């Protein structure tokens, strides 16, 4: 069975790093993005099973995404 993929979208690199560490230690594959626009680009190439979104980001927030 393949690893489940999680997309973590947050403008805080520190928070993305912490969340990614926990998710990877839990056996998940993690994709990161710093805002909604970058997340959309990532999603074009890779479908995910779950997205964890910050709702207050520059350029495109989590609600708009």
VODREN-331163 format. One record per residue: residue in three letters; x, y, z of N, C-alpha, C in turn. Coordinates in pm, whole numbers. Layout:
<site><aa>ala</aa><n_px>X</n_px><n_py>Y</n_py><n_pz>Z</n_pz><ca_px>X</ca_px><ca_py>Y</ca_py><ca_pz>Z</ca_pz><c_px>X</c_px><c_py>Y</c_py><c_pz>Z</c_pz></site>
...
//
This chain:
<site><aa>unk</aa><n_px>85</n_px><n_py>-118</n_py><n_pz>0</n_pz><ca_px>0</ca_px><ca_py>0</ca_py><ca_pz>0</ca_pz><c_px>90</c_px><c_py>125</c_py><c_pz>0</c_pz></site>
<site><aa>unk</aa><n_px>57</n_px><n_py>222</n_py><n_pz>-84</n_pz><ca_px>138</ca_px><ca_py>343</ca_py><ca_pz>-92</ca_pz><c_px>108</c_px><c_py>437</c_py><c_pz>25</c_pz></site>
<site><aa>unk</aa><n_px>204</n_px><n_py>523</n_py><n_pz>51</n_pz><ca_px>187</ca_px><ca_py>621</ca_py><ca_pz>159</ca_pz><c_px>78</c_px><c_py>721</c_py><c_pz>121</c_pz></site>
<site><aa>unk</aa><n_px>1</n_px><n_py>762</n_py><n_pz>219</n_pz><ca_px>-96</ca_px><ca_py>869</ca_py><ca_pz>200</ca_pz><c_px>-20</c_px><c_py>1000</c_py><c_pz>190</c_pz></site>
<site><aa>unk</aa><n_px>-67</n_px><n_py>1089</n_py><n_pz>102</n_pz><ca_px>0</ca_px><ca_py>1217</ca_py><ca_pz>80</ca_pz><c_px>-77</c_px><c_py>1330</c_py><c_pz>147</c_pz></site>
<site><aa>unk</aa><n_px>-2</n_px><n_py>1414</n_py><n_pz>218</n_pz><ca_px>-60</ca_px><ca_py>1530</ca_py><ca_pz>286</ca_pz><c_px>6</c_px><c_py>1656</c_py><c_pz>232</c_pz></site>
<site><aa>unk</aa><n_px>-75</n_px><n_py>1754</n_py><n_pz>200</n_pz><ca_px>-26</ca_px><ca_py>1885</ca_py><ca_pz>160</ca_pz><c_px>-38</c_px><c_py>1979</c_py><c_pz>279</c_pz></site>
<site><aa>unk</aa><n_px>73</n_px><n_py>2041</n_py><n_pz>317</n_pz><ca_px>74</ca_px><ca_py>2138</ca_py><ca_pz>426</ca_pz><c_px>100</c_px><c_py>2275</c_py><c_pz>365</c_pz></site>
<site><aa>unk</aa><n_px>6</n_px><n_py>2367</n_py><n_pz>386</n_pz><ca_px>15</ca_px><ca_py>2500</ca_py><ca_pz>328</ca_pz><c_px>11</c_px><c_py>2604</c_py><c_pz>440</c_pz></site>
<site><aa>unk</aa><n_px>124</n_px><n_py>2674</n_py><n_pz>457</n_pz><ca_px>134</ca_px><ca_py>2777</ca_py><ca_pz>560</ca_pz><c_px>247</c_px><c_py>2871</c_py><c_pz>524</c_pz></site>
<site><aa>unk</aa><n_px>231</n_px><n_py>2999</n_py><n_pz>551</n_pz><ca_px>337</ca_px><ca_py>3094</ca_py><ca_pz>520</ca_pz><c_px>450</c_px><c_py>3092</c_py><c_pz>623</c_pz></site>
<site><aa>unk</aa><n_px>433</n_px><n_py>3021</n_py><n_pz>731</n_pz><ca_px>538</ca_px><ca_py>3007</ca_py><ca_pz>833</ca_pz><c_px>620</c_px><c_py>2880</c_py><c_pz>804</c_pz></site>
<site><aa>unk</aa><n_px>745</n_px><n_py>2901</n_py><n_pz>764</n_pz><ca_px>833</ca_px><ca_py>2787</ca_py><ca_pz>735</ca_pz><c_px>854</c_px><c_py>2701</c_py><c_pz>860</c_pz></site>
<site><aa>unk</aa><n_px>863</n_px><n_py>2766</n_py><n_pz>975</n_pz><ca_px>883</ca_px><ca_py>2693</ca_py><ca_pz>1100</ca_pz><c_px>765</c_px><c_py>2599</c_py><c_pz>1129</c_pz></site>
<site><aa>unk</aa><n_px>644</n_px><n_py>2648</n_py><n_pz>1112</n_pz><ca_px>526</ca_px><ca_py>2564</ca_py><ca_pz>1135</ca_pz><c_px>518</c_px><c_py>2451</c_py><c_pz>1033</c_pz></site>
<site><aa>unk</aa><n_px>547</n_px><n_py>2481</n_py><n_pz>907</n_pz><ca_px>548</ca_px><ca_py>2376</ca_py><ca_pz>804</ca_pz><c_px>648</c_px><c_py>2267</c_py><c_pz>840</c_pz></site>
<site><aa>unk</aa><n_px>766</n_px><n_py>2308</n_py><n_pz>888</n_pz><ca_px>869</ca_px><ca_py>2210</ca_py><ca_pz>924</ca_pz><c_px>825</c_px><c_py>2121</c_py><c_pz>1039</c_pz></site>
<site><aa>unk</aa><n_px>765</n_px><n_py>2179</n_py><n_pz>1140</n_pz><ca_px>719</ca_px><ca_py>2100</ca_py><ca_pz>1255</ca_pz><c_px>609</c_px><c_py>2003</c_py><c_pz>1214</c_pz></site>
<site><aa>unk</aa><n_px>509</n_px><n_py>2053</n_py><n_pz>1142</n_pz><ca_px>400</ca_px><ca_py>1966</ca_py><ca_pz>1097</ca_pz><c_px>451</c_px><c_py>1855</c_py><c_pz>1006</c_pz></site>
<site><aa>unk</aa><n_px>542</n_px><n_py>1891</n_py><n_pz>916</n_pz><ca_px>598</ca_px><ca_py>1791</ca_py><ca_pz>824</ca_pz><c_px>672</c_px><c_py>1681</c_py><c_pz>899</c_pz></site>
<site><aa>unk</aa><n_px>748</n_px><n_py>1721</n_py><n_pz>999</n_pz><ca_px>822</ca_px><ca_py>1624</ca_py><ca_pz>1079</ca_pz><c_px>727</c_px><c_py>1524</c_py><c_pz>1145</c_pz></site>
<site><aa>unk</aa><n_px>621</n_px><n_py>1574</n_py><n_pz>1208</n_pz><ca_px>524</ca_px><ca_py>1486</ca_py><ca_pz>1273</ca_pz><c_px>455</c_px><c_py>1395</c_py><c_pz>1173</c_pz></site>
<site><aa>unk</aa><n_px>417</n_px><n_py>1450</n_py><n_pz>1059</n_pz><ca_px>346</ca_px><ca_py>1370</ca_py><ca_pz>959</ca_pz><c_px>437</c_px><c_py>1262</c_py><c_pz>899</c_pz></site>
<site><aa>unk</aa><n_px>561</n_px><n_py>1299</n_py><n_pz>869</n_pz><ca_px>655</ca_px><ca_py>1200</ca_py><ca_pz>814</ca_pz><c_px>685</c_px><c_py>1090</c_py><c_pz>917</c_pz></site>
<site><aa>unk</aa><n_px>700</n_px><n_py>1129</n_py><n_pz>1043</n_pz><ca_px>721</ca_px><ca_py>1029</ca_py><ca_pz>1148</ca_pz><c_px>600</c_px><c_py>938</c_py><c_pz>1163</c_pz></site>
<site><aa>unk</aa><n_px>482</n_px><n_py>988</n_py><n_pz>1124</n_pz><ca_px>361</ca_px><ca_py>907</ca_py><ca_pz>1127</ca_pz><c_px>342</c_px><c_py>821</c_py><c_pz>1004</c_pz></site>
<site><aa>unk</aa><n_px>437</n_px><n_py>827</n_py><n_pz>911</n_pz><ca_px>431</ca_px><ca_py>740</ca_py><ca_pz>794</ca_pz><c_px>368</c_px><c_py>803</c_py><c_pz>671</c_pz></site>
<site><aa>unk</aa><n_px>345</n_px><n_py>934</n_py><n_pz>673</n_pz><ca_px>283</ca_px><ca_py>1001</ca_py><ca_pz>559</ca_pz><c_px>389</c_px><c_py>1064</c_py><c_pz>469</c_pz></site>
<site><aa>unk</aa><n_px>354</n_px><n_py>1076</n_py><n_pz>343</n_pz><ca_px>435</ca_px><ca_py>1153</ca_py><ca_pz>248</ca_pz><c_px>384</c_px><c_py>1297</c_py><c_pz>255</c_pz></site>
<site><aa>unk</aa><n_px>474</n_px><n_py>1394</n_py><n_pz>260</n_pz><ca_px>435</ca_px><ca_py>1533</ca_py><ca_pz>281</ca_pz><c_px>482</c_px><c_py>1621</c_py><c_pz>165</c_pz></site>
<site><aa>unk</aa><n_px>393</n_px><n_py>1708</n_py><n_pz>121</n_pz><ca_px>424</ca_px><ca_py>1811</ca_py><ca_pz>24</ca_pz><c_px>396</c_px><c_py>1944</c_py><c_pz>92</c_pz></site>
<site><aa>unk</aa><n_px>485</n_px><n_py>2041</n_py><n_pz>73</n_pz><ca_px>470</ca_px><ca_py>2170</ca_py><ca_pz>140</ca_pz><c_px>452</c_px><c_py>2282</c_py><c_pz>39</c_pz></site>
<site><aa>unk</aa><n_px>379</n_px><n_py>2386</n_py><n_pz>81</n_pz><ca_px>364</ca_px><ca_py>2508</ca_py><ca_pz>1</ca_pz><c_px>354</c_px><c_py>2625</c_py><c_pz>97</c_pz></site>
<site><aa>unk</aa><n_px>404</n_px><n_py>2742</n_py><n_pz>52</n_pz><ca_px>405</ca_px><ca_py>2860</ca_py><ca_pz>141</ca_pz><c_px>282</c_px><c_py>2947</c_py><c_pz>127</c_pz></site>
<site><aa>unk</aa><n_px>200</n_px><n_py>2924</n_py><n_pz>23</n_pz><ca_px>75</ca_px><ca_py>3001</ca_py><ca_pz>6</ca_pz><c_px>-16</c_px><c_py>2926</c_py><c_pz>-89</c_pz></site>
<site><aa>unk</aa><n_px>-136</n_px><n_py>2978</n_py><n_pz>-109</n_pz><ca_px>-233</ca_px><ca_py>2911</ca_py><ca_pz>-193</ca_pz><c_px>-192</c_px><c_py>2896</c_py><c_pz>-338</c_pz></site>
<site><aa>unk</aa><n_px>-123</n_px><n_py>2995</n_py><n_pz>-391</n_pz><ca_px>-79</ca_px><ca_py>2988</ca_py><ca_pz>-531</ca_pz><c_px>22</c_px><c_py>2875</c_py><c_pz>-550</c_pz></site>
<site><aa>unk</aa><n_px>117</n_px><n_py>2866</n_py><n_pz>-460</n_pz><ca_px>215</ca_px><ca_py>2756</ca_py><ca_pz>-467</ca_pz><c_px>145</c_px><c_py>2622</c_py><c_pz>-447</c_pz></site>
<site><aa>unk</aa><n_px>47</n_px><n_py>2616</n_py><n_pz>-360</n_pz><ca_px>-27</ca_px><ca_py>2492</ca_py><ca_pz>-335</ca_pz><c_px>-99</c_px><c_py>2446</c_py><c_pz>-462</c_pz></site>
<site><aa>unk</aa><n_px>-161</n_px><n_py>2538</n_py><n_pz>-534</n_pz><ca_px>-229</ca_px><ca_py>2502</ca_py><ca_pz>-659</ca_pz><c_px>-131</c_px><c_py>2443</c_py><c_pz>-760</c_pz></site>
<site><aa>unk</aa><n_px>-12</n_px><n_py>2499</n_py><n_pz>-769</n_pz><ca_px>90</ca_px><ca_py>2445</ca_py><ca_pz>-859</ca_pz><c_px>129</c_px><c_py>2304</c_py><c_pz>-818</c_pz></site>
<site><aa>unk</aa><n_px>145</n_px><n_py>2283</n_py><n_pz>-688</n_pz><ca_px>180</ca_px><ca_py>2148</ca_py><ca_pz>-639</ca_pz><c_px>68</c_px><c_py>2047</c_py><c_pz>-669</c_pz></site>
<site><aa>unk</aa><n_px>-56</n_px><n_py>2092</n_py><n_pz>-654</n_pz><ca_px>-170</ca_px><ca_py>2003</ca_py><ca_pz>-676</ca_pz><c_px>-188</c_px><c_py>1966</c_py><c_pz>-823</c_pz></site>
<site><aa>unk</aa><n_px>-138</n_px><n_py>2049</n_py><n_pz>-914</n_pz><ca_px>-145</ca_px><ca_py>2016</ca_py><ca_pz>-1057</ca_pz><c_px>-65</c_px><c_py>1890</c_py><c_pz>-1087</c_pz></site>
<site><aa>unk</aa><n_px>46</n_px><n_py>1872</n_py><n_pz>-1016</n_pz><ca_px>136</ca_px><ca_py>1759</ca_py><ca_pz>-1041</ca_pz><c_px>108</c_px><c_py>1638</c_py><c_pz>-953</c_pz></site>
<site><aa>unk</aa><n_px>57</n_px><n_py>1662</n_py><n_pz>-834</n_pz><ca_px>44</ca_px><ca_py>1555</ca_py><ca_pz>-735</ca_pz><c_px>-89</c_px><c_py>1562</c_py><c_pz>-661</c_pz></site>
<site><aa>unk</aa><n_px>-176</n_px><n_py>1465</n_py><n_pz>-681</n_pz><ca_px>-298</ca_px><ca_py>1462</ca_py><ca_pz>-599</ca_pz><c_px>-264</c_px><c_py>1425</c_py><c_pz>-455</c_pz></site>
<site><aa>unk</aa><n_px>-340</n_px><n_py>1477</n_py><n_pz>-361</n_pz><ca_px>-315</ca_px><ca_py>1448</ca_py><ca_pz>-220</ca_pz><c_px>-440</c_px><c_py>1388</c_py><c_pz>-156</c_pz></site>
<site><aa>unk</aa><n_px>-419</n_px><n_py>1324</n_py><n_pz>-43</n_pz><ca_px>-529</ca_px><ca_py>1264</ca_py><ca_pz>33</ca_pz><c_px>-586</c_px><c_py>1360</c_py><c_pz>135</c_pz></site>
<site><aa>unk</aa><n_px>-503</n_px><n_py>1456</n_py><n_pz>180</n_pz><ca_px>-545</ca_px><ca_py>1550</ca_py><ca_pz>283</ca_pz><c_px>-466</c_px><c_py>1679</c_py><c_pz>267</c_pz></site>
<site><aa>unk</aa><n_px>-530</n_px><n_py>1793</n_py><n_pz>290</n_pz><ca_px>-461</ca_px><ca_py>1921</ca_py><ca_pz>289</ca_pz><c_px>-483</c_px><c_py>1989</c_py><c_pz>424</c_pz></site>
<site><aa>unk</aa><n_px>-375</n_px><n_py>2038</n_py><n_pz>482</n_pz><ca_px>-381</ca_px><ca_py>2117</ca_py><ca_pz>605</ca_pz><c_px>-347</c_px><c_py>2260</c_py><c_pz>564</c_pz></site>
<site><aa>unk</aa><n_px>-445</n_px><n_py>2350</n_py><n_pz>578</n_pz><ca_px>-432</ca_px><ca_py>2485</ca_py><ca_pz>524</ca_pz><c_px>-436</c_px><c_py>2590</c_py><c_pz>633</c_pz></site>
<site><aa>unk</aa><n_px>-347</n_px><n_py>2689</n_py><n_pz>620</n_pz><ca_px>-356</ca_px><ca_py>2811</ca_py><ca_pz>699</ca_pz><c_px>-461</c_px><c_py>2897</c_py><c_pz>630</c_pz></site>
<site><aa>unk</aa><n_px>-549</n_px><n_py>2959</n_py><n_pz>705</n_pz><ca_px>-652</ca_px><ca_py>3042</ca_py><ca_pz>642</ca_pz><c_px>-606</c_px><c_py>3186</c_py><c_pz>620</c_pz></site>
<site><aa>unk</aa><n_px>-496</n_px><n_py>3227</n_py><n_pz>682</n_pz><ca_px>-448</ca_px><ca_py>3365</ca_py><ca_pz>669</ca_pz><c_px>-307</c_px><c_py>3365</c_py><c_pz>611</c_pz></site>
<site><aa>unk</aa><n_px>-299</n_px><n_py>3369</n_py><n_pz>477</n_pz><ca_px>-171</ca_px><ca_py>3370</ca_py><ca_pz>407</ca_pz><c_px>-172</c_px><c_py>3483</c_py><c_pz>304</c_pz></site>
<site><aa>unk</aa><n_px>-55</n_px><n_py>3528</n_py><n_pz>265</n_pz><ca_px>-47</ca_px><ca_py>3630</ca_py><ca_pz>160</ca_pz><c_px>-82</c_px><c_py>3570</c_py><c_pz>24</c_pz></site>
<site><aa>unk</aa><n_px>-110</n_px><n_py>3654</n_py><n_pz>-72</n_pz><ca_px>-138</ca_px><ca_py>3620</ca_py><ca_pz>-212</ca_pz><c_px>-268</c_px><c_py>3542</c_py><c_pz>-230</c_pz></site>
<site><aa>unk</aa><n_px>-283</n_px><n_py>3427</n_py><n_pz>-170</n_pz><ca_px>-407</ca_px><ca_py>3350</ca_py><ca_pz>-176</ca_pz><c_px>-422</c_px><c_py>3275</c_py><c_pz>-44</c_pz></site>
<site><aa>unk</aa><n_px>-529</n_px><n_py>3306</n_py><n_pz>29</n_pz><ca_px>-545</ca_px><ca_py>3242</ca_py><ca_pz>160</ca_pz><c_px>-609</c_px><c_py>3105</c_py><c_pz>148</c_pz></site>
<site><aa>unk</aa><n_px>-619</n_px><n_py>3037</n_py><n_pz>261</n_pz><ca_px>-675</ca_px><ca_py>2903</ca_py><ca_pz>265</ca_pz><c_px>-820</c_px><c_py>2895</c_py><c_pz>224</c_pz></site>
<site><aa>unk</aa><n_px>-898</n_px><n_py>2998</n_py><n_pz>253</n_pz><ca_px>-1038</ca_px><ca_py>2998</ca_py><ca_pz>212</ca_pz><c_px>-1050</c_px><c_py>3004</c_py><c_pz>61</c_pz></site>
<site><aa>unk</aa><n_px>-973</n_px><n_py>3091</n_py><n_pz>-1</n_pz><ca_px>-977</ca_px><ca_py>3105</ca_py><ca_pz>-147</ca_pz><c_px>-926</c_px><c_py>2979</c_py><c_pz>-216</c_pz></site>
<site><aa>unk</aa><n_px>-823</n_px><n_py>2920</n_py><n_pz>-158</n_pz><ca_px>-768</ca_px><ca_py>2797</ca_py><ca_pz>-215</ca_pz><c_px>-874</c_px><c_py>2689</c_py><c_pz>-214</c_pz></site>
//
